[in-house]
Amino acid sequence: MPQFVIERDMPGVGGLSPDQLKDASQGSCNVLRQLGPDIQWVHSYVTDDKIYCVYRAPSEELIRRHAEMAGFPANSIARICATIDPTTAD
């Protein structure tokens, strides 16, 4: 299944408490359950003012639908073409 990286502009998000992040995660998971098994949240990186999320989904449209239903921005969505890391250099 294709993977996508989603950039979410959320000023101050890095200052949220663990409980607030848990609530946001639970809200996202609730919407994922409603949308069914075709969309999966892999993980996210929280920075000061943005969240970068990796999802598996058949289309960008389904990711946008999740964002709308969950109440999260999806400022940019890009399909991941490849993954590299230090072992790629070997």
PyMOL Python script that loads the backbone (N, CA, C, O; Angstrom):
from pymol import cmd

cmd.read_pdbstr("""\
ATOM      1  N   MET A   1       0.852  -1.180   0.000  1.00  0.00           N
ATOM      2  CA  MET A   1       0.000   0.000   0.000  1.00  0.00           C
ATOM      3  C   MET A   1       0.894   1.238   0.000  1.00  0.00           C
ATOM      4  O   MET A   1       1.924   1.251   0.675  1.00  0.00           O
ATOM      5  N   PRO A   2       0.522   2.272  -0.740  1.00  0.00           N
ATOM      6  CA  PRO A   2       1.332   3.492  -0.752  1.00  0.00           C
ATOM      7  C   PRO A   2       1.440   4.111   0.641  1.00  0.00           C
ATOM      8  O   PRO A   2       0.530   4.007   1.464  1.00  0.00           O
ATOM      9  N   GLN A   3       2.580   4.757   0.877  1.00  0.00           N
ATOM     10  CA  GLN A   3       2.775   5.510   2.119  1.00  0.00           C
ATOM     11  C   GLN A   3       2.863   6.995   1.780  1.00  0.00           C
ATOM     12  O   GLN A   3       3.322   7.384   0.706  1.00  0.00           O
ATOM     13  N   PHE A   4       2.414   7.803   2.721  1.00  0.00           N
ATOM     14  CA  PHE A   4       2.406   9.252   2.551  1.00  0.00           C
ATOM     15  C   PHE A   4       2.960   9.907   3.804  1.00  0.00           C
ATOM     16  O   PHE A   4       2.843   9.367   4.904  1.00  0.00           O
ATOM     17  N   VAL A   5       3.568  11.082   3.626  1.00  0.00           N
ATOM     18  CA  VAL A   5       3.954  11.910   4.766  1.00  0.00           C
ATOM     19  C   VAL A   5       3.052  13.147   4.731  1.00  0.00           C
ATOM     20  O   VAL A   5       2.894  13.798   3.698  1.00  0.00           O
ATOM     21  N   ILE A   6       2.475  13.445   5.880  1.00  0.00           N
ATOM     22  CA  ILE A   6       1.547  14.572   6.015  1.00  0.00           C
ATOM     23  C   ILE A   6       2.189  15.615   6.910  1.00  0.00           C
ATOM     24  O   ILE A   6       2.676  15.301   7.996  1.00  0.00           O
ATOM     25  N   GLU A   7       2.187  16.848   6.454  1.00  0.00           N
ATOM     26  CA  GLU A   7       2.693  17.960   7.252  1.00  0.00           C
ATOM     27  C   GLU A   7       1.484  18.719   7.793  1.00  0.00           C
ATOM     28  O   GLU A   7       0.621  19.168   7.038  1.00  0.00           O
ATOM     29  N   ARG A   8       1.442  18.850   9.116  1.00  0.00           N
ATOM     30  CA  ARG A   8       0.339  19.539   9.766  1.00  0.00           C
ATOM     31  C   ARG A   8       0.879  20.773  10.505  1.00  0.00           C
ATOM     32  O   ARG A   8       1.636  20.643  11.467  1.00  0.00           O
ATOM     33  N   ASP A   9       0.490  21.953  10.055  1.00  0.00           N
ATOM     34  CA  ASP A   9       0.870  23.187  10.746  1.00  0.00           C
ATOM     35  C   ASP A   9      -0.026  23.344  11.966  1.00  0.00           C
ATOM     36  O   ASP A   9      -1.236  23.532  11.840  1.00  0.00           O
ATOM     37  N   MET A  10       0.579  23.264  13.149  1.00  0.00           N
ATOM     38  CA  MET A  10      -0.172  23.353  14.402  1.00  0.00           C
ATOM     39  C   MET A  10       0.661  24.147  15.406  1.00  0.00           C
ATOM     40  O   MET A  10       1.337  23.556  16.247  1.00  0.00           O
ATOM     41  N   PRO A  11       0.620  25.486  15.330  1.00  0.00           N
ATOM     42  CA  PRO A  11       1.442  26.317  16.207  1.00  0.00           C
ATOM     43  C   PRO A  11       1.308  25.924  17.680  1.00  0.00           C
ATOM     44  O   PRO A  11       0.205  25.802  18.212  1.00  0.00           O
ATOM     45  N   GLY A  12       2.460  25.729  18.319  1.00  0.00           N
ATOM     46  CA  GLY A  12       2.502  25.411  19.740  1.00  0.00           C
ATOM     47  C   GLY A  12       2.301  23.945  20.081  1.00  0.00           C
ATOM     48  O   GLY A  12       2.294  23.586  21.258  1.00  0.00           O
ATOM     49  N   VAL A  13       2.137  23.091  19.080  1.00  0.00           N
ATOM     50  CA  VAL A  13       1.835  21.680  19.352  1.00  0.00           C
ATOM     51  C   VAL A  13       2.922  20.999  20.178  1.00  0.00           C
ATOM     52  O   VAL A  13       2.632  20.077  20.940  1.00  0.00           O
ATOM     53  N   GLY A  14       4.164  21.443  20.034  1.00  0.00           N
ATOM     54  CA  GLY A  14       5.258  20.838  20.795  1.00  0.00           C
ATOM     55  C   GLY A  14       5.134  21.076  22.295  1.00  0.00           C
ATOM     56  O   GLY A  14       5.783  20.394  23.088  1.00  0.00           O
ATOM     57  N   GLY A  15       4.313  22.027  22.683  1.00  0.00           N
ATOM     58  CA  GLY A  15       4.116  22.323  24.096  1.00  0.00           C
ATOM     59  C   GLY A  15       2.941  21.590  24.725  1.00  0.00           C
ATOM     60  O   GLY A  15       2.635  21.800  25.899  1.00  0.00           O
ATOM     61  N   LEU A  16       2.277  20.730  23.952  1.00  0.00           N
ATOM     62  CA  LEU A  16       1.148  19.992  24.514  1.00  0.00           C
ATOM     63  C   LEU A  16       1.630  18.976  25.541  1.00  0.00           C
ATOM     64  O   LEU A  16       2.730  18.434  25.434  1.00  0.00           O
ATOM     65  N   SER A  17       0.805  18.736  26.515  1.00  0.00           N
ATOM     66  CA  SER A  17       1.141  17.762  27.546  1.00  0.00           C
ATOM     67  C   SER A  17       0.963  16.341  26.989  1.00  0.00           C
ATOM     68  O   SER A  17       0.310  16.150  25.963  1.00  0.00           O
ATOM     69  N   PRO A  18       1.547  15.352  27.672  1.00  0.00           N
ATOM     70  CA  PRO A  18       1.324  13.963  27.252  1.00  0.00           C
ATOM     71  C   PRO A  18      -0.164  13.595  27.199  1.00  0.00           C
ATOM     72  O   PRO A  18      -0.584  12.854  26.310  1.00  0.00           O
ATOM     73  N   ASP A  19      -0.949  14.097  28.128  1.00  0.00           N
ATOM     74  CA  ASP A  19      -2.390  13.808  28.122  1.00  0.00           C
ATOM     75  C   ASP A  19      -3.084  14.428  26.907  1.00  0.00           C
ATOM     76  O   ASP A  19      -3.971  13.816  26.312  1.00  0.00           O
ATOM     77  N   GLN A  20      -2.676  15.639  26.545  1.00  0.00           N
ATOM     78  CA  GLN A  20      -3.263  16.280  25.370  1.00  0.00           C
ATOM     79  C   GLN A  20      -2.879  15.535  24.089  1.00  0.00           C
ATOM     80  O   GLN A  20      -3.707  15.385  23.190  1.00  0.00           O
ATOM     81  N   LEU A  21      -1.644  15.073  24.002  1.00  0.00           N
ATOM     82  CA  LEU A  21      -1.218  14.285  22.842  1.00  0.00           C
ATOM     83  C   LEU A  21      -1.963  12.952  22.797  1.00  0.00           C
ATOM     84  O   LEU A  21      -2.320  12.469  21.722  1.00  0.00           O
ATOM     85  N   LYS A  22      -2.194  12.367  23.956  1.00  0.00           N
ATOM     86  CA  LYS A  22      -2.954  11.118  24.029  1.00  0.00           C
ATOM     87  C   LYS A  22      -4.375  11.337  23.522  1.00  0.00           C
ATOM     88  O   LYS A  22      -4.894  10.522  22.760  1.00  0.00           O
ATOM     89  N   ASP A  23      -5.008  12.436  23.942  1.00  0.00           N
ATOM     90  CA  ASP A  23      -6.366  12.745  23.490  1.00  0.00           C
ATOM     91  C   ASP A  23      -6.410  12.909  21.970  1.00  0.00           C
ATOM     92  O   ASP A  23      -7.326  12.408  21.317  1.00  0.00           O
ATOM     93  N   ALA A  24      -5.425  13.608  21.410  1.00  0.00           N
ATOM     94  CA  ALA A  24      -5.366  13.803  19.955  1.00  0.00           C
ATOM     95  C   ALA A  24      -5.189  12.456  19.258  1.00  0.00           C
ATOM     96  O   ALA A  24      -5.823  12.192  18.236  1.00  0.00           O
ATOM     97  N   SER A  25      -4.337  11.616  19.806  1.00  0.00           N
ATOM     98  CA  SER A  25      -4.105  10.285  19.227  1.00  0.00           C
ATOM     99  C   SER A  25      -5.368   9.452  19.268  1.00  0.00           C
ATOM    100  O   SER A  25      -5.692   8.766  18.298  1.00  0.00           O
ATOM    101  N   GLN A  26      -6.085   9.503  20.378  1.00  0.00           N
ATOM    102  CA  GLN A  26      -7.319   8.736  20.499  1.00  0.00           C
ATOM    103  C   GLN A  26      -8.366   9.223  19.499  1.00  0.00           C
ATOM    104  O   GLN A  26      -9.088   8.420  18.908  1.00  0.00           O
ATOM    105  N   GLY A  27      -8.443  10.531  19.314  1.00  0.00           N
ATOM    106  CA  GLY A  27      -9.380  11.078  18.329  1.00  0.00           C
ATOM    107  C   GLY A  27      -9.054  10.600  16.925  1.00  0.00           C
ATOM    108  O   GLY A  27      -9.945  10.238  16.158  1.00  0.00           O
ATOM    109  N   SER A  28      -7.764  10.603  16.595  1.00  0.00           N
ATOM    110  CA  SER A  28      -7.337  10.123  15.287  1.00  0.00           C
ATOM    111  C   SER A  28      -7.678   8.646  15.114  1.00  0.00           C
ATOM    112  O   SER A  28      -8.189   8.245  14.069  1.00  0.00           O
ATOM    113  N   CYS A  29      -7.402   7.851  16.116  1.00  0.00           N
ATOM    114  CA  CYS A  29      -7.677   6.408  16.044  1.00  0.00           C
ATOM    115  C   CYS A  29      -9.167   6.128  15.918  1.00  0.00           C
ATOM    116  O   CYS A  29      -9.559   5.192  15.221  1.00  0.00           O
ATOM    117  N   ASN A  30      -9.995   6.913  16.573  1.00  0.00           N
ATOM    118  CA  ASN A  30     -11.447   6.736  16.452  1.00  0.00           C
ATOM    119  C   ASN A  30     -11.907   6.940  15.016  1.00  0.00           C
ATOM    120  O   ASN A  30     -12.739   6.186  14.512  1.00  0.00           O
ATOM    121  N   VAL A  31     -11.363   7.962  14.359  1.00  0.00           N
ATOM    122  CA  VAL A  31     -11.716   8.218  12.960  1.00  0.00           C
ATOM    123  C   VAL A  31     -11.171   7.108  12.070  1.00  0.00           C
ATOM    124  O   VAL A  31     -11.852   6.671  11.142  1.00  0.00           O
ATOM    125  N   LEU A  32      -9.952   6.646  12.341  1.00  0.00           N
ATOM    126  CA  LEU A  32      -9.392   5.543  11.552  1.00  0.00           C
ATOM    127  C   LEU A  32     -10.294   4.311  11.618  1.00  0.00           C
ATOM    128  O   LEU A  32     -10.505   3.645  10.605  1.00  0.00           O
ATOM    129  N   ARG A  33     -10.817   4.007  12.782  1.00  0.00           N
ATOM    130  CA  ARG A  33     -11.720   2.860  12.928  1.00  0.00           C
ATOM    131  C   ARG A  33     -12.982   3.053  12.079  1.00  0.00           C
ATOM    132  O   ARG A  33     -13.492   2.103  11.485  1.00  0.00           O
ATOM    133  N   GLN A  34     -13.472   4.283  12.032  1.00  0.00           N
ATOM    134  CA  GLN A  34     -14.664   4.572  11.218  1.00  0.00           C
ATOM    135  C   GLN A  34     -14.375   4.393   9.724  1.00  0.00           C
ATOM    136  O   GLN A  34     -15.232   3.932   8.969  1.00  0.00           O
ATOM    137  N   LEU A  35     -13.168   4.759   9.311  1.00  0.00           N
ATOM    138  CA  LEU A  35     -12.816   4.700   7.889  1.00  0.00           C
ATOM    139  C   LEU A  35     -12.462   3.292   7.427  1.00  0.00           C
ATOM    140  O   LEU A  35     -12.485   3.014   6.228  1.00  0.00           O
ATOM    141  N   GLY A  36     -12.142   2.414   8.345  1.00  0.00           N
ATOM    142  CA  GLY A  36     -11.857   1.030   7.982  1.00  0.00           C
ATOM    143  C   GLY A  36     -10.388   0.742   7.765  1.00  0.00           C
ATOM    144  O   GLY A  36      -9.540   1.609   7.975  1.00  0.00           O
ATOM    145  N   PRO A  37     -10.086  -0.474   7.345  1.00  0.00           N
ATOM    146  CA  PRO A  37      -8.700  -0.955   7.297  1.00  0.00           C
ATOM    147  C   PRO A  37      -7.854  -0.423   6.137  1.00  0.00           C
ATOM    148  O   PRO A  37      -6.663  -0.725   6.064  1.00  0.00           O
ATOM    149  N   ASP A  38      -8.439   0.353   5.239  1.00  0.00           N
ATOM    150  CA  ASP A  38      -7.665   0.845   4.093  1.00  0.00           C
ATOM    151  C   ASP A  38      -6.722   1.984   4.442  1.00  0.00           C
ATOM    152  O   ASP A  38      -5.888   2.357   3.617  1.00  0.00           O
ATOM    153  N   ILE A  39      -6.829   2.541   5.630  1.00  0.00           N
ATOM    154  CA  ILE A  39      -5.939   3.629   6.042  1.00  0.00           C
ATOM    155  C   ILE A  39      -5.321   3.263   7.386  1.00  0.00           C
ATOM    156  O   ILE A  39      -6.007   2.827   8.310  1.00  0.00           O
ATOM    157  N   GLN A  40      -4.006   3.452   7.470  1.00  0.00           N
ATOM    158  CA  GLN A  40      -3.275   3.112   8.690  1.00  0.00           C
ATOM    159  C   GLN A  40      -2.337   4.255   9.059  1.00  0.00           C
ATOM    160  O   GLN A  40      -1.657   4.818   8.201  1.00  0.00           O
ATOM    161  N   TRP A  41      -2.312   4.584  10.325  1.00  0.00           N
ATOM    162  CA  TRP A  41      -1.367   5.569  10.859  1.00  0.00           C
ATOM    163  C   TRP A  41      -0.132   4.784  11.294  1.00  0.00           C
ATOM    164  O   TRP A  41      -0.235   3.860  12.100  1.00  0.00           O
ATOM    165  N   VAL A  42       1.033   5.150  10.764  1.00  0.00           N
ATOM    166  CA  VAL A  42       2.278   4.453  11.100  1.00  0.00           C
ATOM    167  C   VAL A  42       2.919   5.091  12.328  1.00  0.00           C
ATOM    168  O   VAL A  42       3.140   4.416  13.333  1.00  0.00           O
ATOM    169  N   HIS A  43       3.217   6.382  12.253  1.00  0.00           N
ATOM    170  CA  HIS A  43       3.761   7.134  13.384  1.00  0.00           C
ATOM    171  C   HIS A  43       3.815   8.614  13.016  1.00  0.00           C
ATOM    172  O   HIS A  43       3.584   8.993  11.868  1.00  0.00           O
ATOM    173  N   SER A  44       4.124   9.441  14.011  1.00  0.00           N
ATOM    174  CA  SER A  44       4.210  10.889  13.797  1.00  0.00           C
ATOM    175  C   SER A  44       5.379  11.459  14.572  1.00  0.00           C
ATOM    176  O   SER A  44       5.810  10.912  15.587  1.00  0.00           O
ATOM    177  N   TYR A  45       5.880  12.572  14.067  1.00  0.00           N
ATOM    178  CA  TYR A  45       6.944  13.335  14.724  1.00  0.00           C
ATOM    179  C   TYR A  45       6.359  14.687  15.116  1.00  0.00           C
ATOM    180  O   TYR A  45       5.832  15.408  14.268  1.00  0.00           O
ATOM    181  N   VAL A  46       6.448  15.024  16.379  1.00  0.00           N
ATOM    182  CA  VAL A  46       5.926  16.295  16.882  1.00  0.00           C
ATOM    183  C   VAL A  46       7.096  17.248  17.056  1.00  0.00           C
ATOM    184  O   VAL A  46       8.063  16.931  17.748  1.00  0.00           O
ATOM    185  N   THR A  47       7.009  18.424  16.424  1.00  0.00           N
ATOM    186  CA  THR A  47       8.012  19.470  16.584  1.00  0.00           C
ATOM    187  C   THR A  47       7.331  20.659  17.265  1.00  0.00           C
ATOM    188  O   THR A  47       6.172  20.557  17.668  1.00  0.00           O
ATOM    189  N   ASP A  48       8.024  21.766  17.395  1.00  0.00           N
ATOM    190  CA  ASP A  48       7.448  22.923  18.085  1.00  0.00           C
ATOM    191  C   ASP A  48       6.097  23.340  17.500  1.00  0.00           C
ATOM    192  O   ASP A  48       5.134  23.560  18.236  1.00  0.00           O
ATOM    193  N   ASP A  49       6.036  23.447  16.168  1.00  0.00           N
ATOM    194  CA  ASP A  49       4.850  24.012  15.530  1.00  0.00           C
ATOM    195  C   ASP A  49       4.241  23.147  14.432  1.00  0.00           C
ATOM    196  O   ASP A  49       3.360  23.599  13.700  1.00  0.00           O
ATOM    197  N   LYS A  50       4.704  21.914  14.316  1.00  0.00           N
ATOM    198  CA  LYS A  50       4.181  21.036  13.269  1.00  0.00           C
ATOM    199  C   LYS A  50       4.175  19.594  13.744  1.00  0.00           C
ATOM    200  O   LYS A  50       4.904  19.212  14.660  1.00  0.00           O
ATOM    201  N   ILE A  51       3.341  18.817  13.101  1.00  0.00           N
ATOM    202  CA  ILE A  51       3.374  17.367  13.252  1.00  0.00           C
ATOM    203  C   ILE A  51       3.575  16.787  11.856  1.00  0.00           C
ATOM    204  O   ILE A  51       2.900  17.183  10.906  1.00  0.00           O
ATOM    205  N   TYR A  52       4.504  15.852  11.742  1.00  0.00           N
ATOM    206  CA  TYR A  52       4.761  15.137  10.493  1.00  0.00           C
ATOM    207  C   TYR A  52       4.301  13.698  10.711  1.00  0.00           C
ATOM    208  O   TYR A  52       4.825  13.001  11.580  1.00  0.00           O
ATOM    209  N   CYS A  53       3.332  13.260   9.930  1.00  0.00           N
ATOM    210  CA  CYS A  53       2.737  11.937  10.114  1.00  0.00           C
ATOM    211  C   CYS A  53       3.017  11.059   8.901  1.00  0.00           C
ATOM    212  O   CYS A  53       3.030  11.529   7.764  1.00  0.00           O
ATOM    213  N   VAL A  54       3.239   9.789   9.162  1.00  0.00           N
ATOM    214  CA  VAL A  54       3.376   8.807   8.094  1.00  0.00           C
ATOM    215  C   VAL A  54       2.148   7.907   8.140  1.00  0.00           C
ATOM    216  O   VAL A  54       1.818   7.330   9.176  1.00  0.00           O
ATOM    217  N   TYR A  55       1.480   7.800   6.995  1.00  0.00           N
ATOM    218  CA  TYR A  55       0.278   6.987   6.856  1.00  0.00           C
ATOM    219  C   TYR A  55       0.407   6.050   5.667  1.00  0.00           C
ATOM    220  O   TYR A  55       1.130   6.331   4.711  1.00  0.00           O
ATOM    221  N   ARG A  56      -0.298   4.943   5.740  1.00  0.00           N
ATOM    222  CA  ARG A  56      -0.482   4.051   4.600  1.00  0.00           C
ATOM    223  C   ARG A  56      -1.939   4.191   4.169  1.00  0.00           C
ATOM    224  O   ARG A  56      -2.851   4.093   4.990  1.00  0.00           O
ATOM    225  N   ALA A  57      -2.146   4.419   2.885  1.00  0.00           N
ATOM    226  CA  ALA A  57      -3.502   4.572   2.360  1.00  0.00           C
ATOM    227  C   ALA A  57      -3.460   4.404   0.843  1.00  0.00           C
ATOM    228  O   ALA A  57      -2.419   4.615   0.221  1.00  0.00           O
ATOM    229  N   PRO A  58      -4.578   4.028   0.255  1.00  0.00           N
ATOM    230  CA  PRO A  58      -4.598   3.875  -1.192  1.00  0.00           C
ATOM    231  C   PRO A  58      -4.589   5.209  -1.950  1.00  0.00           C
ATOM    232  O   PRO A  58      -4.255   5.256  -3.134  1.00  0.00           O
ATOM    233  N   SER A  59      -4.962   6.297  -1.251  1.00  0.00           N
ATOM    234  CA  SER A  59      -5.045   7.580  -1.952  1.00  0.00           C
ATOM    235  C   SER A  59      -4.869   8.750  -0.992  1.00  0.00           C
ATOM    236  O   SER A  59      -5.094   8.642   0.213  1.00  0.00           O
ATOM    237  N   GLU A  60      -4.460   9.868  -1.574  1.00  0.00           N
ATOM    238  CA  GLU A  60      -4.368  11.123  -0.823  1.00  0.00           C
ATOM    239  C   GLU A  60      -5.755  11.567  -0.369  1.00  0.00           C
ATOM    240  O   GLU A  60      -5.905  12.156   0.702  1.00  0.00           O
ATOM    241  N   GLU A  61      -6.751  11.287  -1.175  1.00  0.00           N
ATOM    242  CA  GLU A  61      -8.123  11.681  -0.849  1.00  0.00           C
ATOM    243  C   GLU A  61      -8.584  11.078   0.483  1.00  0.00           C
ATOM    244  O   GLU A  61      -9.238  11.755   1.277  1.00  0.00           O
ATOM    245  N   LEU A  62      -8.247   9.811   0.727  1.00  0.00           N
ATOM    246  CA  LEU A  62      -8.644   9.172   1.984  1.00  0.00           C
ATOM    247  C   LEU A  62      -7.930   9.815   3.175  1.00  0.00           C
ATOM    248  O   LEU A  62      -8.510   9.943   4.253  1.00  0.00           O
ATOM    249  N   ILE A  63      -6.684  10.214   2.982  1.00  0.00           N
ATOM    250  CA  ILE A  63      -5.948  10.904   4.048  1.00  0.00           C
ATOM    251  C   ILE A  63      -6.593  12.254   4.339  1.00  0.00           C
ATOM    252  O   ILE A  63      -6.731  12.640   5.500  1.00  0.00           O
ATOM    253  N   ARG A  64      -6.984  12.967   3.299  1.00  0.00           N
ATOM    254  CA  ARG A  64      -7.658  14.264   3.503  1.00  0.00           C
ATOM    255  C   ARG A  64      -8.997  14.070   4.240  1.00  0.00           C
ATOM    256  O   ARG A  64      -9.367  14.872   5.097  1.00  0.00           O
ATOM    257  N   ARG A  65      -9.695  13.015   3.895  1.00  0.00           N
ATOM    258  CA  ARG A  65     -10.967  12.735   4.574  1.00  0.00           C
ATOM    259  C   ARG A  65     -10.734  12.483   6.062  1.00  0.00           C
ATOM    260  O   ARG A  65     -11.481  12.982   6.904  1.00  0.00           O
ATOM    261  N   HIS A  66      -9.700  11.711   6.385  1.00  0.00           N
ATOM    262  CA  HIS A  66      -9.367  11.471   7.793  1.00  0.00           C
ATOM    263  C   HIS A  66      -9.083  12.784   8.507  1.00  0.00           C
ATOM    264  O   HIS A  66      -9.591  13.019   9.603  1.00  0.00           O
ATOM    265  N   ALA A  67      -8.270  13.644   7.890  1.00  0.00           N
ATOM    266  CA  ALA A  67      -7.903  14.923   8.507  1.00  0.00           C
ATOM    267  C   ALA A  67      -9.149  15.768   8.783  1.00  0.00           C
ATOM    268  O   ALA A  67      -9.284  16.356   9.857  1.00  0.00           O
ATOM    269  N   GLU A  68     -10.053  15.823   7.810  1.00  0.00           N
ATOM    270  CA  GLU A  68     -11.277  16.613   7.981  1.00  0.00           C
ATOM    271  C   GLU A  68     -12.136  16.057   9.111  1.00  0.00           C
ATOM    272  O   GLU A  68     -12.626  16.808   9.954  1.00  0.00           O
ATOM    273  N   MET A  69     -12.315  14.749   9.123  1.00  0.00           N
ATOM    274  CA  MET A  69     -13.160  14.127  10.147  1.00  0.00           C
ATOM    275  C   MET A  69     -12.549  14.255  11.539  1.00  0.00           C
ATOM    276  O   MET A  69     -13.271  14.420  12.522  1.00  0.00           O
ATOM    277  N   ALA A  70     -11.213  14.179  11.627  1.00  0.00           N
ATOM    278  CA  ALA A  70     -10.535  14.252  12.924  1.00  0.00           C
ATOM    279  C   ALA A  70     -10.312  15.690  13.378  1.00  0.00           C
ATOM    280  O   ALA A  70      -9.996  15.925  14.544  1.00  0.00           O
ATOM    281  N   GLY A  71     -10.472  16.650  12.476  1.00  0.00           N
ATOM    282  CA  GLY A  71     -10.279  18.056  12.826  1.00  0.00           C
ATOM    283  C   GLY A  71      -8.821  18.486  12.855  1.00  0.00           C
ATOM    284  O   GLY A  71      -8.460  19.435  13.551  1.00  0.00           O
ATOM    285  N   PHE A  72      -7.977  17.777  12.087  1.00  0.00           N
ATOM    286  CA  PHE A  72      -6.559  18.129  12.002  1.00  0.00           C
ATOM    287  C   PHE A  72      -6.269  18.750  10.643  1.00  0.00           C
ATOM    288  O   PHE A  72      -6.885  18.363   9.650  1.00  0.00           O
ATOM    289  N   PRO A  73      -5.343  19.708  10.579  1.00  0.00           N
ATOM    290  CA  PRO A  73      -4.957  20.225   9.269  1.00  0.00           C
ATOM    291  C   PRO A  73      -4.129  19.182   8.520  1.00  0.00           C
ATOM    292  O   PRO A  73      -3.482  18.330   9.129  1.00  0.00           O
ATOM    293  N   ALA A  74      -4.158  19.264   7.212  1.00  0.00           N
ATOM    294  CA  ALA A  74      -3.269  18.467   6.356  1.00  0.00           C
ATOM    295  C   ALA A  74      -2.722  19.446   5.324  1.00  0.00           C
ATOM    296  O   ALA A  74      -3.173  19.480   4.179  1.00  0.00           O
ATOM    297  N   ASN A  75      -1.736  20.246   5.752  1.00  0.00           N
ATOM    298  CA  ASN A  75      -1.234  21.322   4.916  1.00  0.00           C
ATOM    299  C   ASN A  75      -0.521  20.828   3.668  1.00  0.00           C
ATOM    300  O   ASN A  75      -0.587  21.466   2.617  1.00  0.00           O
ATOM    301  N   SER A  76       0.153  19.707   3.780  1.00  0.00           N
ATOM    302  CA  SER A  76       0.715  19.079   2.584  1.00  0.00           C
ATOM    303  C   SER A  76       0.729  17.575   2.782  1.00  0.00           C
ATOM    304  O   SER A  76       0.922  17.066   3.886  1.00  0.00           O
ATOM    305  N   ILE A  77       0.519  16.885   1.676  1.00  0.00           N
ATOM    306  CA  ILE A  77       0.545  15.423   1.662  1.00  0.00           C
ATOM    307  C   ILE A  77       1.416  15.013   0.483  1.00  0.00           C
ATOM    308  O   ILE A  77       1.177  15.431  -0.650  1.00  0.00           O
ATOM    309  N   ALA A  78       2.424  14.196   0.755  1.00  0.00           N
ATOM    310  CA  ALA A  78       3.327  13.754  -0.309  1.00  0.00           C
ATOM    311  C   ALA A  78       3.477  12.236  -0.246  1.00  0.00           C
ATOM    312  O   ALA A  78       3.670  11.653   0.821  1.00  0.00           O
ATOM    313  N   ARG A  79       3.383  11.622  -1.409  1.00  0.00           N
ATOM    314  CA  ARG A  79       3.588  10.171  -1.477  1.00  0.00           C
ATOM    315  C   ARG A  79       5.073   9.870  -1.294  1.00  0.00           C
ATOM    316  O   ARG A  79       5.926  10.525  -1.893  1.00  0.00           O
ATOM    317  N   ILE A  80       5.367   8.887  -0.473  1.00  0.00           N
ATOM    318  CA  ILE A  80       6.758   8.485  -0.224  1.00  0.00           C
ATOM    319  C   ILE A  80       7.189   7.562  -1.362  1.00  0.00           C
ATOM    320  O   ILE A  80       6.555   6.539  -1.623  1.00  0.00           O
ATOM    321  N   CYS A  81       8.273   7.937  -2.032  1.00  0.00           N
ATOM    322  CA  CYS A  81       8.784   7.163  -3.160  1.00  0.00           C
ATOM    323  C   CYS A  81       9.785   6.098  -2.716  1.00  0.00           C
ATOM    324  O   CYS A  81       9.852   5.016  -3.300  1.00  0.00           O
ATOM    325  N   ALA A  82      10.556   6.410  -1.687  1.00  0.00           N
ATOM    326  CA  ALA A  82      11.580   5.488  -1.204  1.00  0.00           C
ATOM    327  C   ALA A  82      11.959   5.891   0.206  1.00  0.00           C
ATOM    328  O   ALA A  82      11.711   7.018   0.635  1.00  0.00           O
ATOM    329  N   THR A  83      12.556   4.965   0.910  1.00  0.00           N
ATOM    330  CA  THR A  83      13.081   5.230   2.244  1.00  0.00           C
ATOM    331  C   THR A  83      14.572   4.923   2.219  1.00  0.00           C
ATOM    332  O   THR A  83      14.996   3.878   1.723  1.00  0.00           O
ATOM    333  N   ILE A  84      15.363   5.849   2.762  1.00  0.00           N
ATOM    334  CA  ILE A  84      16.803   5.618   2.850  1.00  0.00           C
ATOM    335  C   ILE A  84      17.254   5.843   4.281  1.00  0.00           C
ATOM    336  O   ILE A  84      16.606   6.562   5.042  1.00  0.00           O
ATOM    337  N   ASP A  85      18.352   5.231   4.635  1.00  0.00           N
ATOM    338  CA  ASP A  85      18.964   5.402   5.937  1.00  0.00           C
ATOM    339  C   ASP A  85      20.457   5.087   5.787  1.00  0.00           C
ATOM    340  O   ASP A  85      20.904   4.804   4.676  1.00  0.00           O
ATOM    341  N   PRO A  86      21.232   5.129   6.864  1.00  0.00           N
ATOM    342  CA  PRO A  86      22.672   4.890   6.725  1.00  0.00           C
ATOM    343  C   PRO A  86      23.021   3.564   6.054  1.00  0.00           C
ATOM    344  O   PRO A  86      24.069   3.452   5.418  1.00  0.00           O
ATOM    345  N   THR A  87      22.152   2.558   6.188  1.00  0.00           N
ATOM    346  CA  THR A  87      22.481   1.272   5.561  1.00  0.00           C
ATOM    347  C   THR A  87      22.359   1.332   4.037  1.00  0.00           C
ATOM    348  O   THR A  87      22.894   0.468   3.342  1.00  0.00           O
ATOM    349  N   THR A  88      21.662   2.339   3.514  1.00  0.00           N
ATOM    350  CA  THR A  88      21.555   2.511   2.068  1.00  0.00           C
ATOM    351  C   THR A  88      22.929   2.767   1.456  1.00  0.00           C
ATOM    352  O   THR A  88      23.167   2.420   0.299  1.00  0.00           O
ATOM    353  N   ALA A  89      23.822   3.366   2.217  1.00  0.00           N
ATOM    354  CA  ALA A  89      25.163   3.694   1.718  1.00  0.00           C
ATOM    355  C   ALA A  89      26.053   2.465   1.583  1.00  0.00           C
ATOM    356  O   ALA A  89      27.069   2.516   0.889  1.00  0.00           O
ATOM    357  N   ASP A  90      25.695   1.374   2.225  1.00  0.00           N
ATOM    358  CA  ASP A  90      26.522   0.156   2.174  1.00  0.00           C
ATOM    359  C   ASP A  90      26.382  -0.574   0.875  1.00  0.00           C
ATOM    360  O   ASP A  90      27.011  -1.614   0.680  1.00  0.00           O
TER     361      ASP A  90
END
""", "prot")
cmd.dss("prot")
cmd.show_as("cartoon", "prot")
cmd.util.cbc("prot")
cmd.orient("prot")
